[in-house]
Amino acid sequence: MTIQPQRCSTIFLWAGLIDRGFWSARPHDQIGFGATYYDVSKGLTRTEQLEAALGTPLAGGARGVQTHAAVLELNYGMEVSPGLLVLPELEYFIRPGGTGAVPNAFLVGVKAHADF
């Protein structure tokens, strides 16, 4: 038996705040906070539930039935030279991949943004 995934329409929400110039000694630095939430389409969730019940691999190689997930991010942008911003960041992933099959995860990273 072959199961074809249904069309997917996902709800994706993102909100964030950035404050630049809050520290007079470093007027081009910034601090930011962002939050992302997505809700997987009910069609995909139902397809994966059926696949799991039948013991077949989940669509797209998912590790579990996907429903929803969220990410919280805090970063600090340091202007290291004109046009070059380095952003150390902290991120917390809630239900990575949209499933409860993967534990929540904490990430420490760094990004760079260059304007030419």
HELIX and SHEET records of a PDB file:
HELIX    1   1 LYS A   42  LEU A   54  1                                  13    
HELIX    2   2 ALA A   59  GLY A   61  5                                   3    
HELIX    3   3 PRO A   96  GLY A   98  5                                   3    
SHEET    1   A 5 ILE A  11  ARG A  20  0                                        
SHEET    2   A 5 GLN A  30  ASP A  39 -1                                        
SHEET    3   A 5 HIS A  68  SER A  81 -1                                        
SHEET    4   A 5 LEU A  84  ILE A  94 -1                                        
SHEET    5   A 5 ALA A 105  ALA A 114 -1                                        
END                                                                             
